[in-house]
């Protein structure tokens, strides 16, 4: 399945630098003025995977294809975006098409980088964006309800329930909608129904010197934000500037750069380099959206199967038949059976044929870290 994540926030908070860190190259323009990004940029980022390469070697596959998440750099939102200020309608339309949001919050002072409101206040900044998302949803639901006034439908009932909560300042994701209710209004792409990761962006020196203190402060910010849902949302600490610098250079140059910031502790250097945004954020998104990986391809090598591939899916009942359909319609139509084994069990063997697999039918519900070999005619 395709997962899309929008990177949002006020102008000049570090969104484009974070995007470049995720892309590991300079794609998005990161300049010191509001709306330097107009058209959204997109980059696919691999989800770190501890099994894929071992499975590919076992299968003698020519290629190993990681599951990916698409990150989209959305231009800065401002107060009034819900009413079209700063091209807000155009930018919010991009967010509606995404599955989750990374909300970048600036928590550093730099006189050389203009703040759109002339001051740095991370809690207030977050509330401006969240309120705009909420107001945009409220107007969207009201317009849809206006079209449903003459008849009572499941959609209308869900919309009325949602609107009542939005008017109280509660994001749609905190209302407690059932999965069936969410499906009824899914096509609307409600902004406050999307789960959020708050990325608290700090100065690189603060990040290097005391990350634990930074996380402690970030937790306070996270818990103080209105128009949010701290029971479902997540938060993390980033230094977009540091990540952008480190992610596009080789390991030796990364070490040199950290040493220039007086970070000489080798263990801490390794910890930082292993948790750059292009590694940590895809894993956080995976946690936020309750995603898992399943693997196909590591069966007996043949001309028809030269790729071991990781597929991302939500833990909501994907069947073996549906997985076959994601590979190819012919495979789903010709489905005979699926041979299944856990990835951590399979890599203990020299080949798939030696492994002790279970034989499953088309209604088998795929589990996290399953390796699935589909037999079809």
Buried (B, 14 or more C-beta within 10 A) or exposed (E): EEBBBBBBBBBBBBBBBBBBBBBBEBBBEBEEEBBBBEEBBBBBBBBBBEBBBBBBEBBEBEEBBBBBBBBBBBBBBBBEBBEEEBBBEBBBEBBBEBBBBBBBBBBBEEEEBEBBBEEBBBBEBBBBBBBBBBBBBBEBBEEBBEEBEEEEEEBBEBBEBBBEBBEEEBBBBBBEBEEEBBEBBEEBBBBBBBBBBBBBBBBBBBBBEEBEEBBEBBBEBBEEBEBBBBEEBBBBBBBBBBBBBBBBEEEEEBBEBBEEEEBEEEEEBEEBBEBBBBBBBBBBBBEBBEBBBBBBBBBEBEEEBEBBBBBBBEEEEBBBBBBBBBBEEEBBEEBEBBBBBBBEEBBEEEBBEEBEBEEBEBEBEBEEBBBBBBBBE
